[in-house]
């Protein structure tokens, strides 16, 4: 009985300690289907911003919690991109987009689905904001 309780507690704690889950995606308006996101991007004429994660990635969780939840970053992402949240190991997407490491954020043109930029690894909020602003300028030009 006690062993079952400890196992239950370990499972709950591991879900907080490691990896990204779709709770973040839903809370911040990220699409979780590549095909649906692509259709939305074409309709809105906005590039896709795909956040690739895995369930065992502590850096993914850190990126979500310490960077991507910042209000100024959320606002820029929602305004300029169709954000997408995909698990590198389990979700369906063109395998040509598979990143070498996670977290990786890939930026794609809406119609062609061509990669035009990426952010690799965890970045603190101020550095990420600078990179995002540079990418937005690229999109606008």
C-alpha atoms as an extended CHARMM CRD file, in Angstrom:
* protein
*
       141  EXT
         1         1  UNK       CA              0.0000000000        0.0000000000        0.0000000000  PROA      1               0.0000000000
         2         2  UNK       CA              2.7320000000        2.4520000000        0.9770000000  PROA      2               0.0000000000
         3         3  UNK       CA              4.7390000000        1.5050000000       -2.1220000000  PROA      3               0.0000000000
         4         4  UNK       CA              1.7560000000        2.3510000000       -4.3590000000  PROA      4               0.0000000000
         5         5  UNK       CA              1.4410000000        5.7530000000       -2.6790000000  PROA      5               0.0000000000
         6         6  UNK       CA              5.1410000000        6.4820000000       -3.2140000000  PROA      6               0.0000000000
         7         7  UNK       CA              4.9040000000        5.4430000000       -6.8550000000  PROA      7               0.0000000000
         8         8  UNK       CA              1.8960000000        7.7280000000       -7.3290000000  PROA      8               0.0000000000
         9         9  UNK       CA              3.7330000000       10.6270000000       -5.7190000000  PROA      9               0.0000000000
        10        10  UNK       CA              6.8200000000        9.9690000000       -7.8690000000  PROA      10              0.0000000000
        11        11  UNK       CA              4.7190000000        9.9930000000      -11.0470000000  PROA      11              0.0000000000
        12        12  UNK       CA              3.0570000000       13.2740000000      -10.0900000000  PROA      12              0.0000000000
        13        13  UNK       CA              6.3560000000       14.9120000000       -9.1640000000  PROA      13              0.0000000000
        14        14  UNK       CA              8.0670000000       13.7310000000      -12.3300000000  PROA      14              0.0000000000
        15        15  UNK       CA              5.3650000000       15.3570000000      -14.4130000000  PROA      15              0.0000000000
        16        16  UNK       CA              6.2780000000       18.6880000000      -12.8010000000  PROA      16              0.0000000000
        17        17  UNK       CA             10.0300000000       18.2000000000      -12.8740000000  PROA      17              0.0000000000
        18        18  UNK       CA             10.5070000000       17.0340000000      -16.4180000000  PROA      18              0.0000000000
        19        19  UNK       CA              9.3590000000       17.7580000000      -19.8500000000  PROA      19              0.0000000000
        20        20  UNK       CA              6.6960000000       19.7820000000      -21.4380000000  PROA      20              0.0000000000
        21        21  UNK       CA              3.0800000000       18.8630000000      -21.6390000000  PROA      21              0.0000000000
        22        22  UNK       CA              0.0900000000       20.1470000000      -23.5200000000  PROA      22              0.0000000000
        23        23  UNK       CA             -1.1640000000       22.0980000000      -20.5010000000  PROA      23              0.0000000000
        24        24  UNK       CA              1.2050000000       24.8860000000      -21.4810000000  PROA      24              0.0000000000
        25        25  UNK       CA              0.0730000000       24.6800000000      -25.1140000000  PROA      25              0.0000000000
        26        26  UNK       CA             -3.5960000000       25.0020000000      -24.2270000000  PROA      26              0.0000000000
        27        27  UNK       CA             -3.0540000000       27.7760000000      -21.6940000000  PROA      27              0.0000000000
        28        28  UNK       CA             -1.0740000000       29.9370000000      -24.1460000000  PROA      28              0.0000000000
        29        29  UNK       CA             -2.9830000000       29.2460000000      -27.3540000000  PROA      29              0.0000000000
        30        30  UNK       CA             -0.5070000000       26.9560000000      -29.1200000000  PROA      30              0.0000000000
        31        31  UNK       CA             -1.8230000000       24.5940000000      -31.7660000000  PROA      31              0.0000000000
        32        32  UNK       CA             -0.9740000000       20.9340000000      -31.1570000000  PROA      32              0.0000000000
        33        33  UNK       CA             -1.5280000000       19.6670000000      -34.6950000000  PROA      33              0.0000000000
        34        34  UNK       CA              0.8940000000       20.5520000000      -37.4800000000  PROA      34              0.0000000000
        35        35  UNK       CA             -1.7760000000       20.2600000000      -40.1920000000  PROA      35              0.0000000000
        36        36  UNK       CA             -4.3120000000       22.3900000000      -38.3320000000  PROA      36              0.0000000000
        37        37  UNK       CA             -1.6530000000       24.9800000000      -37.5660000000  PROA      37              0.0000000000
        38        38  UNK       CA             -0.5910000000       25.1120000000      -41.2000000000  PROA      38              0.0000000000
        39        39  UNK       CA             -4.1930000000       25.6870000000      -42.3200000000  PROA      39              0.0000000000
        40        40  UNK       CA             -4.5690000000       28.4150000000      -39.7140000000  PROA      40              0.0000000000
        41        41  UNK       CA             -1.2640000000       30.0200000000      -40.7740000000  PROA      41              0.0000000000
        42        42  UNK       CA             -2.3450000000       30.1000000000      -44.4200000000  PROA      42              0.0000000000
        43        43  UNK       CA             -5.7230000000       31.5750000000      -43.5150000000  PROA      43              0.0000000000
        44        44  UNK       CA             -4.1780000000       34.2200000000      -41.2180000000  PROA      44              0.0000000000
        45        45  UNK       CA             -1.1670000000       34.7600000000      -43.5100000000  PROA      45              0.0000000000
        46        46  UNK       CA              1.1630000000       34.4140000000      -40.5170000000  PROA      46              0.0000000000
        47        47  UNK       CA              4.2920000000       32.3000000000      -40.2000000000  PROA      47              0.0000000000
        48        48  UNK       CA              4.2150000000       29.2610000000      -37.9480000000  PROA      48              0.0000000000
        49        49  UNK       CA              6.3900000000       29.1810000000      -34.8440000000  PROA      49              0.0000000000
        50        50  UNK       CA              6.8900000000       25.5390000000      -33.8650000000  PROA      50              0.0000000000
        51        51  UNK       CA              8.1550000000       24.7220000000      -30.3880000000  PROA      51              0.0000000000
        52        52  UNK       CA              9.6730000000       21.2200000000      -30.4620000000  PROA      52              0.0000000000
        53        53  UNK       CA              9.9280000000       19.4950000000      -27.0820000000  PROA      53              0.0000000000
        54        54  UNK       CA             10.1010000000       16.0350000000      -25.5230000000  PROA      54              0.0000000000
        55        55  UNK       CA              8.5120000000       14.7460000000      -22.3380000000  PROA      55              0.0000000000
        56        56  UNK       CA             11.8780000000       14.1330000000      -20.6880000000  PROA      56              0.0000000000
        57        57  UNK       CA             13.3820000000       17.5700000000      -21.3690000000  PROA      57              0.0000000000
        58        58  UNK       CA             13.9450000000       19.7790000000      -18.3090000000  PROA      58              0.0000000000
        59        59  UNK       CA             15.2140000000       22.6270000000      -20.5430000000  PROA      59              0.0000000000
        60        60  UNK       CA             11.9040000000       22.5860000000      -22.4270000000  PROA      60              0.0000000000
        61        61  UNK       CA             10.0680000000       23.0780000000      -19.1520000000  PROA      61              0.0000000000
        62        62  UNK       CA             12.4500000000       25.8680000000      -18.1800000000  PROA      62              0.0000000000
        63        63  UNK       CA             11.9160000000       27.6180000000      -21.5410000000  PROA      63              0.0000000000
        64        64  UNK       CA              8.1550000000       27.4140000000      -21.0800000000  PROA      64              0.0000000000
        65        65  UNK       CA              8.1240000000       28.5860000000      -17.4620000000  PROA      65              0.0000000000
        66        66  UNK       CA             10.8460000000       31.2230000000      -17.4510000000  PROA      66              0.0000000000
        67        67  UNK       CA             10.6600000000       32.5980000000      -20.9840000000  PROA      67              0.0000000000
        68        68  UNK       CA              7.5650000000       31.7770000000      -23.0140000000  PROA      68              0.0000000000
        69        69  UNK       CA              5.1310000000       32.7310000000      -20.2340000000  PROA      69              0.0000000000
        70        70  UNK       CA              6.4270000000       36.3180000000      -20.0430000000  PROA      70              0.0000000000
        71        71  UNK       CA              3.6240000000       38.6870000000      -21.0110000000  PROA      71              0.0000000000
        72        72  UNK       CA              5.6510000000       40.6860000000      -23.5600000000  PROA      72              0.0000000000
        73        73  UNK       CA              6.7740000000       37.4760000000      -25.2800000000  PROA      73              0.0000000000
        74        74  UNK       CA              3.2910000000       35.9430000000      -25.2530000000  PROA      74              0.0000000000
        75        75  UNK       CA              1.8900000000       39.0880000000      -26.8620000000  PROA      75              0.0000000000
        76        76  UNK       CA              4.4990000000       39.1430000000      -29.6560000000  PROA      76              0.0000000000
        77        77  UNK       CA              4.0480000000       35.4480000000      -30.3980000000  PROA      77              0.0000000000
        78        78  UNK       CA              0.2560000000       35.6800000000      -30.5310000000  PROA      78              0.0000000000
        79        79  UNK       CA              0.3650000000       38.8230000000      -32.6960000000  PROA      79              0.0000000000
        80        80  UNK       CA              2.9210000000       37.7340000000      -35.2790000000  PROA      80              0.0000000000
        81        81  UNK       CA              2.8280000000       33.9210000000      -35.4490000000  PROA      81              0.0000000000
        82        82  UNK       CA              0.6640000000       30.8470000000      -35.3170000000  PROA      82              0.0000000000
        83        83  UNK       CA              2.3540000000       29.1030000000      -32.3790000000  PROA      83              0.0000000000
        84        84  UNK       CA              2.5950000000       25.3090000000      -32.4750000000  PROA      84              0.0000000000
        85        85  UNK       CA              3.5910000000       22.9010000000      -29.7020000000  PROA      85              0.0000000000
        86        86  UNK       CA              4.9310000000       19.5280000000      -30.8980000000  PROA      86              0.0000000000
        87        87  UNK       CA              6.5930000000       16.6010000000      -29.1960000000  PROA      87              0.0000000000
        88        88  UNK       CA              9.6030000000       15.6940000000      -31.3260000000  PROA      88              0.0000000000
        89        89  UNK       CA              9.2040000000       11.9960000000      -30.5320000000  PROA      89              0.0000000000
        90        90  UNK       CA              5.4590000000       11.4170000000      -30.8530000000  PROA      90              0.0000000000
        91        91  UNK       CA              3.6890000000       14.0790000000      -32.9010000000  PROA      91              0.0000000000
        92        92  UNK       CA              2.9850000000       14.0210000000      -36.6290000000  PROA      92              0.0000000000
        93        93  UNK       CA              4.8840000000       16.6120000000      -38.6800000000  PROA      93              0.0000000000
        94        94  UNK       CA              7.1740000000       16.6530000000      -41.7430000000  PROA      94              0.0000000000
        95        95  UNK       CA             10.2740000000       14.7440000000      -40.6470000000  PROA      95              0.0000000000
        96        96  UNK       CA             12.4690000000       17.2180000000      -42.5280000000  PROA      96              0.0000000000
        97        97  UNK       CA             11.7170000000       19.5870000000      -39.6310000000  PROA      97              0.0000000000
        98        98  UNK       CA             12.9530000000       17.2000000000      -36.9350000000  PROA      98              0.0000000000
        99        99  UNK       CA             15.3930000000       19.1470000000      -34.7460000000  PROA      99              0.0000000000
       100       100  UNK       CA             18.6690000000       17.6760000000      -33.4940000000  PROA      100             0.0000000000
       101       101  UNK       CA             18.0580000000       18.9410000000      -29.9390000000  PROA      101             0.0000000000
       102       102  UNK       CA             15.1740000000       20.1840000000      -27.8460000000  PROA      102             0.0000000000
       103       103  UNK       CA             13.9380000000       22.6750000000      -27.1370000000  PROA      103             0.0000000000
       104       104  UNK       CA             14.1220000000       24.0750000000      -30.6410000000  PROA      104             0.0000000000
       105       105  UNK       CA             11.7970000000       26.6650000000      -32.1260000000  PROA      105             0.0000000000
       106       106  UNK       CA             11.4230000000       26.6350000000      -35.9000000000  PROA      106             0.0000000000
       107       107  UNK       CA              9.8370000000       29.4500000000      -37.9170000000  PROA      107             0.0000000000
       108       108  UNK       CA              8.0760000000       28.5240000000      -41.1720000000  PROA      108             0.0000000000
       109       109  UNK       CA              6.5140000000       30.5160000000      -43.9860000000  PROA      109             0.0000000000
       110       110  UNK       CA              2.7310000000       30.0730000000      -44.0220000000  PROA      110             0.0000000000
       111       111  UNK       CA              2.0680000000       28.7280000000      -47.5320000000  PROA      111             0.0000000000
       112       112  UNK       CA              5.2410000000       26.8870000000      -48.4730000000  PROA      112             0.0000000000
       113       113  UNK       CA              6.1180000000       25.7000000000      -44.9830000000  PROA      113             0.0000000000
       114       114  UNK       CA              9.7340000000       26.6810000000      -45.6040000000  PROA      114             0.0000000000
       115       115  UNK       CA             11.9840000000       27.1430000000      -42.5870000000  PROA      115             0.0000000000
       116       116  UNK       CA             13.3730000000       30.6750000000      -42.4620000000  PROA      116             0.0000000000
       117       117  UNK       CA             14.7780000000       30.8310000000      -38.9300000000  PROA      117             0.0000000000
       118       118  UNK       CA             15.1860000000       28.8860000000      -35.6910000000  PROA      118             0.0000000000
       119       119  UNK       CA             16.0840000000       29.2980000000      -32.0430000000  PROA      119             0.0000000000
       120       120  UNK       CA             17.9630000000       26.3590000000      -30.5610000000  PROA      120             0.0000000000
       121       121  UNK       CA             17.9800000000       25.5580000000      -26.8560000000  PROA      121             0.0000000000
       122       122  UNK       CA             16.8660000000       27.4070000000      -23.7700000000  PROA      122             0.0000000000
       123       123  UNK       CA             17.1750000000       31.1810000000      -23.8450000000  PROA      123             0.0000000000
       124       124  UNK       CA             16.4530000000       33.5440000000      -20.9440000000  PROA      124             0.0000000000
       125       125  UNK       CA             13.5570000000       35.9400000000      -21.5400000000  PROA      125             0.0000000000
       126       126  UNK       CA             15.6300000000       39.0230000000      -22.4580000000  PROA      126             0.0000000000
       127       127  UNK       CA             17.7500000000       37.1370000000      -24.9980000000  PROA      127             0.0000000000
       128       128  UNK       CA             14.7060000000       35.3560000000      -26.4320000000  PROA      128             0.0000000000
       129       129  UNK       CA             12.8540000000       38.6610000000      -26.7710000000  PROA      129             0.0000000000
       130       130  UNK       CA             15.7600000000       40.1320000000      -28.7910000000  PROA      130             0.0000000000
       131       131  UNK       CA             15.8420000000       37.0960000000      -31.0710000000  PROA      131             0.0000000000
       132       132  UNK       CA             12.0750000000       37.1820000000      -31.5190000000  PROA      132             0.0000000000
       133       133  UNK       CA             12.1010000000       40.8940000000      -32.3960000000  PROA      133             0.0000000000
       134       134  UNK       CA             14.8350000000       40.2410000000      -34.9890000000  PROA      134             0.0000000000
       135       135  UNK       CA             12.7490000000       37.4530000000      -36.5240000000  PROA      135             0.0000000000
       136       136  UNK       CA              9.6340000000       39.6520000000      -36.6020000000  PROA      136             0.0000000000
       137       137  UNK       CA             11.5950000000       42.3390000000      -38.4810000000  PROA      137             0.0000000000
       138       138  UNK       CA             12.6680000000       39.6770000000      -40.9730000000  PROA      138             0.0000000000
       139       139  UNK       CA              9.0370000000       38.6390000000      -41.4690000000  PROA      139             0.0000000000
       140       140  UNK       CA              7.9070000000       42.2130000000      -42.0340000000  PROA      140             0.0000000000
       141       141  UNK       CA             10.5920000000       42.9850000000      -44.6290000000  PROA      141             0.0000000000
